Amino acid sequence: MKKLAPTDLNLPTLVPNRRHEFDFVLDDAFFAQFEQPIILGGNLTAHLDLERTDRLMTLDFHIDGTVRLTCDRSLDEFDQPISAHETLHVRFGDHNEELADDVLQITPDTQVLPLAQHLFDYVATAVPMKKLHPRFVEADAAADASAGEDADRTDVRLIYSASTDDGAADDSADEPPTDPRWNALRNLN
C-alpha cells in the first residue's frame, strides 16, 4: 500500500455520522512540492473540522500563520500574516469530478482524499494582490494620511469662459495659434 502524505485523508477510517478533527502543518517542505514563484515558504497550521454523513462530507478549514513572500517594490523577502476560513463539500456519486470550486464528487469506494492542492489554493488566495514589505505599508499609510491633510487645505478654483452671441465658447484667446497647414486641411470639405 502506498504511504499517505501528511495532508491526505484516509476515508475508510472516518466513521459516518460523526465529527472528526485534523491538524496539518504547512511549512517550507509543504510549499516546496508546488512549482510556483509566489509563496517561498511558510509556517501555518490548518485545522480541519470534518462532518461525515452517508452521502456528504463537509470540510471546514481554518488556516492561520505566516507565509514568506517577495516584496513587489524592493524584492526583499518578508513574512506576511495569513488567516483563511474555507469550506469544501465532498459528495458521493458515480464518478470523480470537481463540480465547483468548493464542491467535489467522489465515488463511494475512494480510499484517499488528497487535500494538499486545496490547502495550497486556500493559502494562495489569501495572499494579498499587492505584496509589500511592512516598512512600505507603514510608509504608504503615513503618506496617505499626510496627503489627506494637504487635500483638505487645497484651494478650489472654478474656471469658466464667457460665451459669444451664437452660444459657442470663446476659446480662441486660450488656444495657441495653429499651424497654417492644418487650416488648409480644414477647408478641404
C-alpha positions as CSV (number, residue, x, y, z in Angstrom):
1,M,0.0,0.0,0.0
2,K,1.2,3.5,-0.9
3,K,2.2,5.7,2.1
4,L,-0.2,8.5,2.7
5,A,1.0,12.1,2.5
6,P,0.6,14.2,5.7
7,T,-2.3,16.1,4.1
8,D,-4.2,13.0,2.8
9,L,-7.4,11.8,4.4
10,N,-7.8,8.0,4.8
11,L,-11.5,7.8,4.1
12,P,-12.2,4.2,5.3
13,T,-11.2,5.3,8.9
14,L,-13.8,8.1,9.0
15,V,-16.9,6.9,10.8
16,P,-20.2,8.1,9.1
17,N,-22.5,10.5,11.1
18,R,-19.7,11.7,13.3
19,R,-17.5,14.8,13.5
20,H,-13.7,14.4,13.0
21,E,-10.9,16.9,13.6
22,F,-7.4,17.1,12.0
23,D,-4.5,19.5,12.2
24,F,-2.0,19.9,9.4
25,V,1.3,21.8,9.4
26,L,2.0,23.8,6.3
27,D,5.8,24.5,6.3
28,D,8.6,25.1,3.8
29,A,8.5,21.4,2.8
30,F,4.8,21.6,2.0
31,F,5.2,24.7,-0.2
32,A,8.3,23.2,-1.9
33,Q,6.2,20.5,-3.5
34,F,4.4,23.1,-5.6
35,E,6.2,24.7,-8.6
36,Q,5.2,28.3,-8.2
37,P,7.1,31.5,-7.5
38,I,4.6,33.3,-5.3
39,I,5.0,31.6,-1.9
40,L,8.6,31.0,-0.9
41,G,7.8,29.1,2.3
42,G,5.6,29.4,5.3
43,N,4.7,28.4,8.9
44,L,1.0,27.8,9.0
45,T,-1.4,25.5,10.8
46,A,-4.6,24.3,9.2
47,H,-7.3,23.0,11.5
48,L,-9.9,20.8,9.8
49,D,-13.4,20.1,11.2
50,L,-14.9,17.3,9.1
51,E,-18.6,16.2,9.4
52,R,-19.3,13.0,7.5
53,T,-22.8,11.6,6.7
54,D,-23.7,8.7,4.4
55,R,-23.8,10.9,1.3
56,L,-21.8,14.0,2.1
57,M,-18.7,15.3,3.9
58,T,-18.3,18.9,4.9
59,L,-14.7,20.0,5.4
60,D,-14.3,23.3,7.3
61,F,-10.7,24.7,7.2
62,H,-9.2,27.3,9.5
63,I,-5.7,28.3,8.4
64,D,-3.5,30.7,10.3
65,G,0.2,31.6,10.3
66,T,2.7,33.4,8.1
67,V,4.0,32.9,4.5
68,R,7.3,34.2,3.1
69,L,6.8,36.4,0.1
70,T,8.9,38.6,-2.1
71,C,8.1,42.4,-2.0
72,D,6.9,43.7,-5.3
73,R,8.7,47.0,-4.7
74,S,12.1,46.1,-3.2
75,L,12.3,42.3,-4.0
76,D,13.1,41.8,-0.3
77,E,11.7,38.7,1.4
78,F,9.2,39.2,4.3
79,D,6.7,37.3,6.3
80,Q,3.0,38.0,5.6
81,P,0.4,37.0,8.2
82,I,-2.4,34.9,6.7
83,S,-5.7,33.9,8.0
84,A,-8.3,32.0,6.0
85,H,-11.5,30.2,6.6
86,E,-12.8,27.9,3.7
87,T,-15.4,25.2,3.3
88,L,-15.2,22.2,0.9
89,H,-18.2,19.9,0.3
90,V,-17.5,16.4,-0.9
91,R,-20.4,14.4,-2.1
92,F,-20.5,10.7,-3.1
93,G,-21.5,9.9,-6.7
94,D,-20.9,7.6,-9.6
95,H,-17.6,9.2,-10.7
96,N,-14.9,11.6,-9.6
97,E,-15.5,15.2,-10.6
98,E,-14.9,18.7,-9.4
99,L,-18.4,20.3,-9.6
100,A,-17.4,23.8,-8.4
101,D,-14.5,25.4,-6.5
102,D,-16.0,24.3,-3.2
103,V,-17.8,21.1,-4.3
104,L,-16.2,17.7,-5.2
105,Q,-17.8,14.5,-6.2
106,I,-16.0,11.2,-5.4
107,T,-17.1,7.5,-5.7
108,P,-18.0,5.7,-2.5
109,D,-15.1,3.3,-2.9
110,T,-12.5,6.2,-2.9
111,Q,-9.8,5.3,-0.3
112,V,-7.8,8.6,-0.1
113,L,-8.8,12.2,-0.4
114,P,-5.7,14.3,-1.1
115,L,-6.0,17.8,0.4
116,A,-2.6,19.3,-0.4
117,Q,-3.8,21.2,-3.5
118,H,-6.9,22.6,-1.8
119,L,-4.8,23.8,1.2
120,F,-2.3,25.4,-1.1
121,D,-5.1,27.1,-3.1
122,Y,-6.7,28.4,0.1
123,V,-3.4,29.9,1.3
124,A,-2.6,31.4,-2.2
125,T,-6.0,33.1,-2.4
126,A,-5.4,34.7,1.0
127,V,-2.1,36.3,-0.2
128,P,-2.7,40.0,-1.0
129,M,-2.5,41.1,-4.6
130,K,0.0,43.8,-3.8
131,K,2.8,42.2,-1.8
132,L,4.6,45.0,0.1
133,H,7.2,44.7,2.8
134,P,5.8,46.0,6.1
135,R,8.1,49.0,6.0
136,F,6.5,50.2,2.8
137,V,3.0,49.6,4.1
138,E,3.7,51.8,7.1
139,A,5.3,54.5,4.9
140,D,2.4,54.4,2.4
141,A,-0.1,54.7,5.2
142,A,1.8,57.7,6.6
143,A,2.0,59.3,3.1
144,D,-1.7,58.7,2.6
145,A,-2.5,60.3,5.9
146,S,-0.4,63.4,5.2
147,A,-1.9,63.7,1.6
148,G,-5.3,63.6,3.1
149,E,-4.4,66.6,5.3
150,D,-3.0,68.5,2.4
151,A,-6.0,67.7,0.2
152,D,-8.2,69.4,2.8
153,R,-6.2,72.6,2.5
154,T,-6.1,73.0,-1.3
155,D,-7.8,75.8,-3.0
156,V,-10.5,75.0,-5.5
157,R,-10.9,77.4,-8.4
158,L,-13.7,77.4,-10.9
159,I,-12.6,78.3,-14.4
160,Y,-15.2,79.2,-17.0
161,S,-15.3,81.0,-20.2
162,A,-17.8,83.5,-21.5
163,S,-19.9,82.5,-24.4
164,T,-20.2,84.5,-27.6
165,D,-23.5,85.7,-29.1
166,D,-24.0,82.4,-31.0
167,G,-23.7,80.3,-27.8
168,A,-20.2,78.9,-28.6
169,A,-17.5,79.4,-26.0
170,D,-14.8,81.9,-26.9
171,D,-11.8,79.6,-26.7
172,S,-9.6,81.5,-29.3
173,A,-7.9,83.5,-26.6
174,D,-6.8,80.4,-24.6
175,E,-5.6,78.4,-27.6
176,P,-2.2,78.8,-29.1
177,P,-2.0,79.7,-32.8
178,T,-2.5,76.7,-35.1
179,D,-0.2,75.6,-37.8
180,P,-1.4,77.0,-41.1
181,R,-1.1,73.6,-42.8
182,W,-4.0,72.4,-40.5
183,N,-6.1,75.3,-41.6
184,A,-5.7,74.3,-45.2
185,L,-6.8,70.7,-44.4
186,R,-9.9,72.0,-42.6
187,N,-11.0,73.8,-45.8
188,L,-11.0,70.6,-47.8
189,N,-14.6,69.7,-47.1
